[in-house]
């Protein structure tokens, strides 16, 4: 991971938190898909999404 034992101790103790790049590297090292960090979108939310379509292009 390229971090010290003290850094990991601080994460585990809640004194500091890893940045996003470190979290992604941890997921990869553990064999997990980093995309699973993203929230799941519900179909119902997507169905209610209204995108205005321009009637003319200037």
CHARMM-style PDB file with segment names, atoms N, HN, CA, C and O in Angstrom:
ATOM      1  N   UNK     1       0.825  -1.205   0.000  1.00  0.00      PROA
ATOM      2  CA  UNK     1       0.000   0.000   0.000  1.00  0.00      PROA
ATOM      3  C   UNK     1       0.859   1.255   0.000  1.00  0.00      PROA
ATOM      4  O   UNK     1       0.400   2.317  -0.421  1.00  0.00      PROA
ATOM      5  N   UNK     2       2.094   1.150   0.464  1.00  0.00      PROA
ATOM      6  HN  UNK     2       2.467   0.287   0.806  1.00  0.00      PROA
ATOM      7  CA  UNK     2       2.946   2.323   0.471  1.00  0.00      PROA
ATOM      8  C   UNK     2       2.668   3.285   1.606  1.00  0.00      PROA
ATOM      9  O   UNK     2       2.992   4.469   1.506  1.00  0.00      PROA
ATOM     10  N   UNK     3       2.067   2.793   2.694  1.00  0.00      PROA
ATOM     11  HN  UNK     3       1.804   1.832   2.775  1.00  0.00      PROA
ATOM     12  CA  UNK     3       1.824   3.644   3.866  1.00  0.00      PROA
ATOM     13  C   UNK     3       2.479   2.984   5.079  1.00  0.00      PROA
ATOM     14  O   UNK     3       2.731   1.780   5.088  1.00  0.00      PROA
ATOM     15  N   UNK     4       2.741   3.780   6.079  1.00  0.00      PROA
ATOM     16  HN  UNK     4       2.536   4.759   6.072  1.00  0.00      PROA
ATOM     17  CA  UNK     4       3.394   3.272   7.286  1.00  0.00      PROA
ATOM     18  C   UNK     4       2.398   2.547   8.194  1.00  0.00      PROA
ATOM     19  O   UNK     4       1.182   2.678   8.052  1.00  0.00      PROA
ATOM     20  N   UNK     5       2.952   1.786   9.122  1.00  0.00      PROA
ATOM     21  HN  UNK     5       3.940   1.679   9.237  1.00  0.00      PROA
ATOM     22  CA  UNK     5       2.115   1.118  10.120  1.00  0.00      PROA
ATOM     23  C   UNK     5       1.365   2.148  10.961  1.00  0.00      PROA
ATOM     24  O   UNK     5       0.222   1.923  11.360  1.00  0.00      PROA
ATOM     25  N   UNK     6       2.016   3.275  11.225  1.00  0.00      PROA
ATOM     26  HN  UNK     6       2.944   3.457  10.901  1.00  0.00      PROA
ATOM     27  CA  UNK     6       1.386   4.344  11.996  1.00  0.00      PROA
ATOM     28  C   UNK     6       0.157   4.897  11.273  1.00  0.00      PROA
ATOM     29  O   UNK     6      -0.862   5.188  11.900  1.00  0.00      PROA
ATOM     30  N   UNK     7       0.260   5.042   9.938  1.00  0.00      PROA
ATOM     31  HN  UNK     7       1.087   4.806   9.428  1.00  0.00      PROA
ATOM     32  CA  UNK     7      -0.870   5.530   9.140  1.00  0.00      PROA
ATOM     33  C   UNK     7      -2.048   4.568   9.256  1.00  0.00      PROA
ATOM     34  O   UNK     7      -3.188   4.994   9.445  1.00  0.00      PROA
ATOM     35  N   UNK     8      -1.771   3.279   9.144  1.00  0.00      PROA
ATOM     36  HN  UNK     8      -0.846   2.933   8.991  1.00  0.00      PROA
ATOM     37  CA  UNK     8      -2.842   2.284   9.246  1.00  0.00      PROA
ATOM     38  C   UNK     8      -3.443   2.307  10.652  1.00  0.00      PROA
ATOM     39  O   UNK     8      -4.660   2.216  10.812  1.00  0.00      PROA
ATOM     40  N   UNK     9      -2.591   2.427  11.662  1.00  0.00      PROA
ATOM     41  HN  UNK     9      -1.602   2.501  11.532  1.00  0.00      PROA
ATOM     42  CA  UNK     9      -3.086   2.537  13.043  1.00  0.00      PROA
ATOM     43  C   UNK     9      -4.018   3.736  13.182  1.00  0.00      PROA
ATOM     44  O   UNK     9      -5.074   3.641  13.807  1.00  0.00      PROA
ATOM     45  N   UNK    10      -3.621   4.864  12.596  1.00  0.00      PROA
ATOM     46  HN  UNK    10      -2.763   4.941  12.088  1.00  0.00      PROA
ATOM     47  CA  UNK    10      -4.461   6.073  12.673  1.00  0.00      PROA
ATOM     48  C   UNK    10      -5.802   5.860  11.986  1.00  0.00      PROA
ATOM     49  O   UNK    10      -6.827   6.341  12.471  1.00  0.00      PROA
ATOM     50  N   UNK    11      -5.811   5.144  10.863  1.00  0.00      PROA
ATOM     51  HN  UNK    11      -4.979   4.753  10.470  1.00  0.00      PROA
ATOM     52  CA  UNK    11      -7.076   4.840  10.185  1.00  0.00      PROA
ATOM     53  C   UNK    11      -7.948   3.978  11.091  1.00  0.00      PROA
ATOM     54  O   UNK    11      -9.130   4.258  11.292  1.00  0.00      PROA
ATOM     55  N   UNK    12      -7.332   2.914  11.638  1.00  0.00      PROA
ATOM     56  HN  UNK    12      -6.372   2.687  11.475  1.00  0.00      PROA
ATOM     57  CA  UNK    12      -8.089   1.982  12.466  1.00  0.00      PROA
ATOM     58  C   UNK    12      -8.601   2.636  13.742  1.00  0.00      PROA
ATOM     59  O   UNK    12      -9.651   2.261  14.264  1.00  0.00      PROA
ATOM     60  N   UNK    13      -7.858   3.609  14.235  1.00  0.00      PROA
ATOM     61  HN  UNK    13      -7.006   3.914  13.811  1.00  0.00      PROA
ATOM     62  CA  UNK    13      -8.242   4.297  15.471  1.00  0.00      PROA
ATOM     63  C   UNK    13      -9.239   5.422  15.230  1.00  0.00      PROA
ATOM     64  O   UNK    13      -9.798   5.972  16.178  1.00  0.00      PROA
ATOM     65  N   UNK    14      -9.463   5.764  13.967  1.00  0.00      PROA
ATOM     66  HN  UNK    14      -9.008   5.317  13.196  1.00  0.00      PROA
ATOM     67  CA  UNK    14     -10.375   6.848  13.643  1.00  0.00      PROA
ATOM     68  C   UNK    14      -9.745   8.221  13.767  1.00  0.00      PROA
ATOM     69  O   UNK    14     -10.442   9.235  13.720  1.00  0.00      PROA
ATOM     70  N   UNK    15      -8.419   8.257  13.928  1.00  0.00      PROA
ATOM     71  HN  UNK    15      -7.853   7.434  13.966  1.00  0.00      PROA
ATOM     72  CA  UNK    15      -7.738   9.547  14.029  1.00  0.00      PROA
ATOM     73  C   UNK    15      -7.646  10.241  12.667  1.00  0.00      PROA
ATOM     74  O   UNK    15      -7.738  11.465  12.578  1.00  0.00      PROA
ATOM     75  N   UNK    16      -7.467   9.454  11.623  1.00  0.00      PROA
ATOM     76  HN  UNK    16      -7.392   8.460  11.696  1.00  0.00      PROA
ATOM     77  CA  UNK    16      -7.430   9.966  10.248  1.00  0.00      PROA
ATOM     78  C   UNK    16      -8.202   8.998   9.361  1.00  0.00      PROA
ATOM     79  O   UNK    16      -8.589   7.914   9.799  1.00  0.00      PROA
ATOM     80  N   UNK    17      -8.419   9.391   8.133  1.00  0.00      PROA
ATOM     81  HN  UNK    17      -8.105  10.271   7.778  1.00  0.00      PROA
ATOM     82  CA  UNK    17      -9.077   8.512   7.169  1.00  0.00      PROA
ATOM     83  C   UNK    17      -8.254   8.485   5.888  1.00  0.00      PROA
ATOM     84  O   UNK    17      -7.597   9.470   5.551  1.00  0.00      PROA
ATOM     85  N   UNK    18      -8.286   7.368   5.174  1.00  0.00      PROA
ATOM     86  HN  UNK    18      -8.820   6.568   5.448  1.00  0.00      PROA
ATOM     87  CA  UNK    18      -7.554   7.300   3.912  1.00  0.00      PROA
ATOM     88  C   UNK    18      -8.224   8.178   2.863  1.00  0.00      PROA
ATOM     89  O   UNK    18      -9.435   8.393   2.895  1.00  0.00      PROA
ATOM     90  N   UNK    19      -7.412   8.685   1.928  1.00  0.00      PROA
ATOM     91  HN  UNK    19      -6.428   8.511   1.901  1.00  0.00      PROA
ATOM     92  CA  UNK    19      -8.025   9.456   0.843  1.00  0.00      PROA
ATOM     93  C   UNK    19      -8.614   8.483  -0.179  1.00  0.00      PROA
ATOM     94  O   UNK    19      -8.408   7.273  -0.080  1.00  0.00      PROA
ATOM     95  N   UNK    20      -9.331   9.004  -1.137  1.00  0.00      PROA
ATOM     96  HN  UNK    20      -9.498   9.986  -1.217  1.00  0.00      PROA
ATOM     97  CA  UNK    20     -10.049   8.169  -2.104  1.00  0.00      PROA
ATOM     98  C   UNK    20      -9.113   7.243  -2.868  1.00  0.00      PROA
ATOM     99  O   UNK    20      -9.442   6.076  -3.078  1.00  0.00      PROA
ATOM    100  N   UNK    21      -7.949   7.744  -3.287  1.00  0.00      PROA
ATOM    101  HN  UNK    21      -7.682   8.692  -3.116  1.00  0.00      PROA
ATOM    102  CA  UNK    21      -7.008   6.898  -4.021  1.00  0.00      PROA
ATOM    103  C   UNK    21      -6.556   5.708  -3.173  1.00  0.00      PROA
ATOM    104  O   UNK    21      -6.417   4.598  -3.687  1.00  0.00      PROA
ATOM    105  N   UNK    22      -6.330   5.930  -1.895  1.00  0.00      PROA
ATOM    106  HN  UNK    22      -6.443   6.832  -1.477  1.00  0.00      PROA
ATOM    107  CA  UNK    22      -5.926   4.844  -1.007  1.00  0.00      PROA
ATOM    108  C   UNK    22      -7.052   3.828  -0.829  1.00  0.00      PROA
ATOM    109  O   UNK    22      -6.801   2.624  -0.784  1.00  0.00      PROA
ATOM    110  N   UNK    23      -8.277   4.304  -0.729  1.00  0.00      PROA
ATOM    111  HN  UNK    23      -8.481   5.283  -0.766  1.00  0.00      PROA
ATOM    112  CA  UNK    23      -9.425   3.402  -0.593  1.00  0.00      PROA
ATOM    113  C   UNK    23      -9.543   2.531  -1.842  1.00  0.00      PROA
ATOM    114  O   UNK    23      -9.775   1.326  -1.740  1.00  0.00      PROA
ATOM    115  N   UNK    24      -9.388   3.130  -3.004  1.00  0.00      PROA
ATOM    116  HN  UNK    24      -9.200   4.108  -3.087  1.00  0.00      PROA
ATOM    117  CA  UNK    24      -9.474   2.374  -4.253  1.00  0.00      PROA
ATOM    118  C   UNK    24      -8.363   1.330  -4.312  1.00  0.00      PROA
ATOM    119  O   UNK    24      -8.611   0.187  -4.697  1.00  0.00      PROA
ATOM    120  N   UNK    25      -7.142   1.708  -3.934  1.00  0.00      PROA
ATOM    121  HN  UNK    25      -6.941   2.637  -3.621  1.00  0.00      PROA
ATOM    122  CA  UNK    25      -6.034   0.739  -3.917  1.00  0.00      PROA
ATOM    123  C   UNK    25      -6.321  -0.401  -2.945  1.00  0.00      PROA
ATOM    124  O   UNK    25      -6.011  -1.554  -3.244  1.00  0.00      PROA
ATOM    125  N   UNK    26      -6.911  -0.100  -1.782  1.00  0.00      PROA
ATOM    126  HN  UNK    26      -7.163   0.837  -1.539  1.00  0.00      PROA
ATOM    127  CA  UNK    26      -7.247  -1.153  -0.822  1.00  0.00      PROA
ATOM    128  C   UNK    26      -8.255  -2.131  -1.425  1.00  0.00      PROA
ATOM    129  O   UNK    26      -8.126  -3.344  -1.260  1.00  0.00      PROA
ATOM    130  N   UNK    27      -9.238  -1.609  -2.111  1.00  0.00      PROA
ATOM    131  HN  UNK    27      -9.343  -0.623  -2.246  1.00  0.00      PROA
ATOM    132  CA  UNK    27     -10.230  -2.477  -2.752  1.00  0.00      PROA
ATOM    133  C   UNK    27      -9.562  -3.398  -3.756  1.00  0.00      PROA
ATOM    134  O   UNK    27      -9.844  -4.596  -3.788  1.00  0.00      PROA
ATOM    135  N   UNK    28      -8.675  -2.844  -4.580  1.00  0.00      PROA
ATOM    136  HN  UNK    28      -8.446  -1.871  -4.555  1.00  0.00      PROA
ATOM    137  CA  UNK    28      -8.000  -3.638  -5.606  1.00  0.00      PROA
ATOM    138  C   UNK    28      -7.107  -4.696  -4.963  1.00  0.00      PROA
ATOM    139  O   UNK    28      -7.121  -5.851  -5.387  1.00  0.00      PROA
ATOM    140  N   UNK    29      -6.335  -4.320  -3.950  1.00  0.00      PROA
ATOM    141  HN  UNK    29      -6.323  -3.382  -3.605  1.00  0.00      PROA
ATOM    142  CA  UNK    29      -5.455  -5.259  -3.258  1.00  0.00      PROA
ATOM    143  C   UNK    29      -6.263  -6.409  -2.657  1.00  0.00      PROA
ATOM    144  O   UNK    29      -5.801  -7.550  -2.637  1.00  0.00      PROA
ATOM    145  N   UNK    30      -7.450  -6.115  -2.175  1.00  0.00      PROA
ATOM    146  HN  UNK    30      -7.826  -5.188  -2.191  1.00  0.00      PROA
ATOM    147  CA  UNK    30      -8.304  -7.138  -1.558  1.00  0.00      PROA
ATOM    148  C   UNK    30      -9.120  -7.921  -2.583  1.00  0.00      PROA
ATOM    149  O   UNK    30      -9.876  -8.822  -2.222  1.00  0.00      PROA
ATOM    150  N   UNK    31      -8.968  -7.577  -3.857  1.00  0.00      PROA
ATOM    151  HN  UNK    31      -8.354  -6.845  -4.150  1.00  0.00      PROA
ATOM    152  CA  UNK    31      -9.691  -8.295  -4.906  1.00  0.00      PROA
ATOM    153  C   UNK    31     -11.131  -7.860  -5.071  1.00  0.00      PROA
ATOM    154  O   UNK    31     -11.946  -8.598  -5.625  1.00  0.00      PROA
ATOM    155  N   UNK    32     -11.453  -6.670  -4.595  1.00  0.00      PROA
ATOM    156  HN  UNK    32     -10.791  -6.070  -4.144  1.00  0.00      PROA
ATOM    157  CA  UNK    32     -12.820  -6.154  -4.708  1.00  0.00      PROA
ATOM    158  C   UNK    32     -12.909  -5.181  -5.875  1.00  0.00      PROA
ATOM    159  O   UNK    32     -11.903  -4.607  -6.292  1.00  0.00      PROA
ATOM    160  N   UNK    33     -14.096  -5.002  -6.391  1.00  0.00      PROA
ATOM    161  HN  UNK    33     -14.913  -5.469  -6.052  1.00  0.00      PROA
ATOM    162  CA  UNK    33     -14.329  -4.075  -7.491  1.00  0.00      PROA
ATOM    163  C   UNK    33     -14.554  -2.672  -6.928  1.00  0.00      PROA
ATOM    164  O   UNK    33     -15.509  -2.456  -6.182  1.00  0.00      PROA
ATOM    165  N   UNK    34     -13.676  -1.705  -7.277  1.00  0.00      PROA
ATOM    166  HN  UNK    34     -12.900  -1.881  -7.883  1.00  0.00      PROA
ATOM    167  CA  UNK    34     -13.861  -0.342  -6.764  1.00  0.00      PROA
ATOM    168  C   UNK    34     -15.204   0.276  -7.146  1.00  0.00      PROA
ATOM    169  O   UNK    34     -15.675   1.186  -6.463  1.00  0.00      PROA
ATOM    170  N   UNK    35     -15.823  -0.197  -8.216  1.00  0.00      PROA
ATOM    171  HN  UNK    35     -15.440  -0.935  -8.771  1.00  0.00      PROA
ATOM    172  CA  UNK    35     -17.124   0.341  -8.616  1.00  0.00      PROA
ATOM    173  C   UNK    35     -18.196   0.035  -7.584  1.00  0.00      PROA
ATOM    174  O   UNK    35     -19.233   0.698  -7.552  1.00  0.00      PROA
ATOM    175  N   UNK    36     -17.958  -0.965  -6.740  1.00  0.00      PROA
ATOM    176  HN  UNK    36     -17.116  -1.504  -6.767  1.00  0.00      PROA
ATOM    177  CA  UNK    36     -18.943  -1.297  -5.712  1.00  0.00      PROA
ATOM    178  C   UNK    36     -19.007  -0.221  -4.628  1.00  0.00      PROA
ATOM    179  O   UNK    36     -19.902  -0.243  -3.783  1.00  0.00      PROA
ATOM    180  N   UNK    37     -18.057   0.724  -4.649  1.00  0.00      PROA
ATOM    181  HN  UNK    37     -17.329   0.742  -5.335  1.00  0.00      PROA
ATOM    182  CA  UNK    37     -18.099   1.851  -3.714  1.00  0.00      PROA
ATOM    183  C   UNK    37     -19.188   2.844  -4.084  1.00  0.00      PROA
ATOM    184  O   UNK    37     -19.669   3.590  -3.232  1.00  0.00      PROA
ATOM    185  N   UNK    38     -19.577   2.854  -5.354  1.00  0.00      PROA
ATOM    186  HN  UNK    38     -19.186   2.248  -6.046  1.00  0.00      PROA
ATOM    187  CA  UNK    38     -20.574   3.807  -5.824  1.00  0.00      PROA
ATOM    188  C   UNK    38     -21.958   3.394  -5.358  1.00  0.00      PROA
ATOM    189  O   UNK    38     -22.261   2.203  -5.292  1.00  0.00      PROA
ATOM    190  N   UNK    39     -22.801   4.366  -5.034  1.00  0.00      PROA
ATOM    191  HN  UNK    39     -22.555   5.334  -5.088  1.00  0.00      PROA
ATOM    192  CA  UNK    39     -24.157   4.015  -4.603  1.00  0.00      PROA
ATOM    193  C   UNK    39     -24.950   3.407  -5.749  1.00  0.00      PROA
ATOM    194  O   UNK    39     -24.763   3.770  -6.911  1.00  0.00      PROA
ATOM    195  N   UNK    40     -25.822   2.493  -5.414  1.00  0.00      PROA
ATOM    196  HN  UNK    40     -25.974   2.199  -4.470  1.00  0.00      PROA
ATOM    197  CA  UNK    40     -26.689   1.862  -6.414  1.00  0.00      PROA
ATOM    198  C   UNK    40     -27.801   2.828  -6.786  1.00  0.00      PROA
ATOM    199  O   UNK    40     -28.421   3.449  -5.923  1.00  0.00      PROA
ATOM    200  N   UNK    41     -28.037   2.943  -8.057  1.00  0.00      PROA
ATOM    201  HN  UNK    41     -27.533   2.439  -8.758  1.00  0.00      PROA
ATOM    202  CA  UNK    41     -29.135   3.808  -8.503  1.00  0.00      PROA
ATOM    203  C   UNK    41     -30.385   2.966  -8.678  1.00  0.00      PROA
ATOM    204  O   UNK    41     -30.339   1.861  -9.220  1.00  0.00      PROA
ATOM    205  N   UNK    42     -31.475   3.491  -8.223  1.00  0.00      PROA
ATOM    206  HN  UNK    42     -31.512   4.388  -7.782  1.00  0.00      PROA
ATOM    207  CA  UNK    42     -32.740   2.781  -8.358  1.00  0.00      PROA
ATOM    208  C   UNK    42     -33.382   3.155  -9.679  1.00  0.00      PROA
ATOM    209  O   UNK    42     -33.289   4.296 -10.132  1.00  0.00      PROA
ATOM    210  N   UNK    43     -34.037   2.174 -10.291  1.00  0.00      PROA
ATOM    211  HN  UNK    43     -34.113   1.247  -9.923  1.00  0.00      PROA
ATOM    212  CA  UNK    43     -34.709   2.430 -11.557  1.00  0.00      PROA
ATOM    213  C   UNK    43     -35.754   3.524 -11.424  1.00  0.00      PROA
ATOM    214  O   UNK    43     -35.900   4.362 -12.313  1.00  0.00      PROA
ATOM    215  N   UNK    44     -36.472   3.517 -10.323  1.00  0.00      PROA
ATOM    216  HN  UNK    44     -36.353   2.836  -9.600  1.00  0.00      PROA
ATOM    217  CA  UNK    44     -37.538   4.502 -10.132  1.00  0.00      PROA
ATOM    218  C   UNK    44     -36.987   5.918 -10.159  1.00  0.00      PROA
ATOM    219  O   UNK    44     -37.625   6.824 -10.695  1.00  0.00      PROA
ATOM    220  N   UNK    45     -35.825   6.111  -9.594  1.00  0.00      PROA
ATOM    221  HN  UNK    45     -35.306   5.375  -9.159  1.00  0.00      PROA
ATOM    222  CA  UNK    45     -35.214   7.443  -9.603  1.00  0.00      PROA
ATOM    223  C   UNK    45     -34.864   7.827 -11.029  1.00  0.00      PROA
ATOM    224  O   UNK    45     -35.102   8.960 -11.449  1.00  0.00      PROA
ATOM    225  N   UNK    46     -34.303   6.892 -11.770  1.00  0.00      PROA
ATOM    226  HN  UNK    46     -34.110   5.972 -11.429  1.00  0.00      PROA
ATOM    227  CA  UNK    46     -33.918   7.166 -13.149  1.00  0.00      PROA
ATOM    228  C   UNK    46     -35.153   7.414 -14.031  1.00  0.00      PROA
ATOM    229  O   UNK    46     -35.100   8.210 -14.969  1.00  0.00      PROA
ATOM    230  N   UNK    47     -36.250   6.735 -13.727  1.00  0.00      PROA
ATOM    231  HN  UNK    47     -36.293   6.088 -12.966  1.00  0.00      PROA
ATOM    232  CA  UNK    47     -37.467   6.894 -14.522  1.00  0.00      PROA
ATOM    233  C   UNK    47     -38.055   8.287 -14.329  1.00  0.00      PROA
ATOM    234  O   UNK    47     -38.692   8.810 -15.243  1.00  0.00      PROA
ATOM    235  N   UNK    48     -37.858   8.902 -13.163  1.00  0.00      PROA
ATOM    236  HN  UNK    48     -37.340   8.477 -12.421  1.00  0.00      PROA
ATOM    237  CA  UNK    48     -38.399  10.220 -12.880  1.00  0.00      PROA
ATOM    238  C   UNK    48     -37.497  11.347 -13.350  1.00  0.00      PROA
ATOM    239  O   UNK    48     -37.842  12.521 -13.216  1.00  0.00      PROA
ATOM    240  N   UNK    49     -36.353  10.996 -13.896  1.00  0.00      PROA
ATOM    241  HN  UNK    49     -36.073  10.042 -14.005  1.00  0.00      PROA
ATOM    242  CA  UNK    49     -35.407  11.995 -14.366  1.00  0.00      PROA
ATOM    243  C   UNK    49     -35.937  12.619 -15.647  1.00  0.00      PROA
ATOM    244  O   UNK    49     -36.215  11.923 -16.623  1.00  0.00      PROA
ATOM    245  N   UNK    50     -36.075  13.942 -15.631  1.00  0.00      PROA
ATOM    246  HN  UNK    50     -35.850  14.508 -14.837  1.00  0.00      PROA
ATOM    247  CA  UNK    50     -36.569  14.653 -16.806  1.00  0.00      PROA
ATOM    248  C   UNK    50     -35.423  15.485 -17.373  1.00  0.00      PROA
ATOM    249  O   UNK    50     -34.840  16.324 -16.687  1.00  0.00      PROA
ATOM    250  N   UNK    51     -35.118  15.232 -18.635  1.00  0.00      PROA
ATOM    251  HN  UNK    51     -35.591  14.551 -19.192  1.00  0.00      PROA
ATOM    252  CA  UNK    51     -34.059  15.986 -19.299  1.00  0.00      PROA
ATOM    253  C   UNK    51     -34.710  16.831 -20.388  1.00  0.00      PROA
ATOM    254  O   UNK    51     -35.307  16.291 -21.320  1.00  0.00      PROA
ATOM    255  N   UNK    52     -34.596  18.157 -20.276  1.00  0.00      PROA
ATOM    256  HN  UNK    52     -34.111  18.596 -19.519  1.00  0.00      PROA
ATOM    257  CA  UNK    52     -35.207  18.998 -21.299  1.00  0.00      PROA
ATOM    258  C   UNK    52     -34.486  18.825 -22.641  1.00  0.00      PROA
ATOM    259  O   UNK    52     -33.257  18.777 -22.705  1.00  0.00      PROA
ATOM    260  N   UNK    53     -35.265  18.737 -23.682  1.00  0.00      PROA
ATOM    261  HN  UNK    53     -36.263  18.776 -23.630  1.00  0.00      PROA
ATOM    262  CA  UNK    53     -34.702  18.605 -25.030  1.00  0.00      PROA
ATOM    263  C   UNK    53     -34.937  19.918 -25.746  1.00  0.00      PROA
ATOM    264  O   UNK    53     -36.076  20.368 -25.873  1.00  0.00      PROA
ATOM    265  N   UNK    54     -33.858  20.536 -26.219  1.00  0.00      PROA
ATOM    266  HN  UNK    54     -32.933  20.171 -26.116  1.00  0.00      PROA
ATOM    267  CA  UNK    54     -34.033  21.824 -26.899  1.00  0.00      PROA
ATOM    268  C   UNK    54     -34.815  21.639 -28.205  1.00  0.00      PROA
ATOM    269  O   UNK    54     -34.615  20.671 -28.939  1.00  0.00      PROA
ATOM    270  N   UNK    55     -35.700  22.586 -28.468  1.00  0.00      PROA
ATOM    271  HN  UNK    55     -35.862  23.373 -27.871  1.00  0.00      PROA
ATOM    272  CA  UNK    55     -36.511  22.501 -29.695  1.00  0.00      PROA
ATOM    273  C   UNK    55     -35.758  23.069 -30.891  1.00  0.00      PROA
ATOM    274  O   UNK    55     -36.057  22.726 -32.034  1.00  0.00      PROA
ATOM    275  N   UNK    56     -34.789  23.929 -30.635  1.00  0.00      PROA
ATOM    276  HN  UNK    56     -34.546  24.207 -29.706  1.00  0.00      PROA
ATOM    277  CA  UNK    56     -33.999  24.454 -31.739  1.00  0.00      PROA
ATOM    278  C   UNK    56     -32.579  24.720 -31.247  1.00  0.00      PROA
ATOM    279  O   UNK    56     -32.340  24.974 -30.066  1.00  0.00      PROA
ATOM    280  N   UNK    57     -31.667  24.654 -32.176  1.00  0.00      PROA
ATOM    281  HN  UNK    57     -31.860  24.447 -33.135  1.00  0.00      PROA
ATOM    282  CA  UNK    57     -30.272  24.915 -31.849  1.00  0.00      PROA
ATOM    283  C   UNK    57     -29.904  26.251 -32.460  1.00  0.00      PROA
ATOM    284  O   UNK    57     -30.089  26.462 -33.659  1.00  0.00      PROA
ATOM    285  N   UNK    58     -29.381  27.159 -31.639  1.00  0.00      PROA
ATOM    286  HN  UNK    58     -29.230  26.987 -30.665  1.00  0.00      PROA
ATOM    287  CA  UNK    58     -29.037  28.487 -32.132  1.00  0.00      PROA
ATOM    288  C   UNK    58     -27.623  28.510 -32.643  1.00  0.00      PROA
ATOM    289  OT1 UNK    58     -27.150  29.550 -33.102  1.00  0.00      PROA
TER     290      UNK     58
END
